[in-house]
Amino acid sequence: HCVIWLRNTPSSDEILCLLVGEEFRDKIRKFISRNIRAYLPGLEDAASVAAIPKDKEVSYNRPPNPASPDYLANLEDFELRVARMEQIHTCRVGRCLKYNKHGSLQCKRRAPFPTSQEDFVEPTGEWGPKRLHEYVNGWNPAVTINARCNNDIKLLTNGEQTRAITFYI
């Protein structure tokens, strides 16, 4: 686990004030589109995910060669294969399904995740990446491609979220 604090980032109180403005929320949406994913073509629903062949060895492969003439296409395919293997959440008893205070099984990872047709940022600080399939865990493209492992990324827009994630880590 790690927390990355971006240089010159406003404080959580300042962010709450800035979130009221559409211009600032648009900057955050652009940040999300570049750095946080929960969708690629092929990850629309359970059936489309199942249609992507499982490649258990993808985590042991090198990322595509940037000198390759097909680099961008290879990179997109590689990211999709890693996301297919590492970012699809499956709830299981004893793994993430735990009994809540009412005696019902509940996913401690909070799956199913909310879906959205596009990246969004609300004035309240609520945000999310485009996600069509509710069991796709969000990821950072650079970490996914280079580390080839399950990863999760959160954008902290208020003090409460920051405290919660700091306590978790």
FENGIHU-V952091 format. One record per residue. RES is the residue in one letter. OMEGA is omega as a letter, one per 30 degrees, with the letter a starting at -180 (none if undefined). Layout:
res->[RES | RES]
omega->[OMEGA | OMEGA]
//
This chain:
res->[H | C | V | I | W | L | R | N | T | P | S | S | D | E | I | L | C | L | L | V | G | E | E | F | R | D | K | I | R | K | F | I | S | R | N | I | R | A | Y | L | P | G | L | E | D | A | A | S | V | A | A | I | P | K | D | K | E | V | S | Y | N | R | P | P | N | P | A | S | P | D | Y | L | A | N | L | E | D | F | E | L | R | V | A | R | M | E | Q | I | H | T | C | R | V | G | R | C | L | K | Y | N | K | H | G | S | L | Q | C | K | R | R | A | P | F | P | T | S | Q | E | D | F | V | E | P | T | G | E | W | G | P | K | R | L | H | E | Y | V | N | G | W | N | P | A | V | T | I | N | A | R | C | N | N | D | I | K | L | L | T | N | G | E | Q | T | R | A | I | T | F | Y | I]
omega->[l | l | l | l | a | a | l | l | l | l | a | l | l | l | l | l | a | a | l | a | l | a | l | l | l | l | l | l | l | l | l | a | a | a | a | l | l | l | l | l | a | a | a | a | a | a | a | l | a | a | l | a | l | l | a | a | a | l | a | l | l | l | l | a | a | l | a | l | l | a | a | l | l | l | l | l | a | l | l | a | l | l | l | a | a | a | l | a | l | l | l | l | a | l | a | l | a | l | l | a | l | l | l | l | a | l | l | l | l | l | f | a | l | l | l | l | a | l | a | l | l | l | l | a | l | a | l | l | l | l | l | a | a | l | l | l | l | a | l | a | a | l | a | a | a | l | l | a | l | l | a | a | l | l | a | a | l | a | a | l | a | l | a | a | l | l | a | a | none]
//
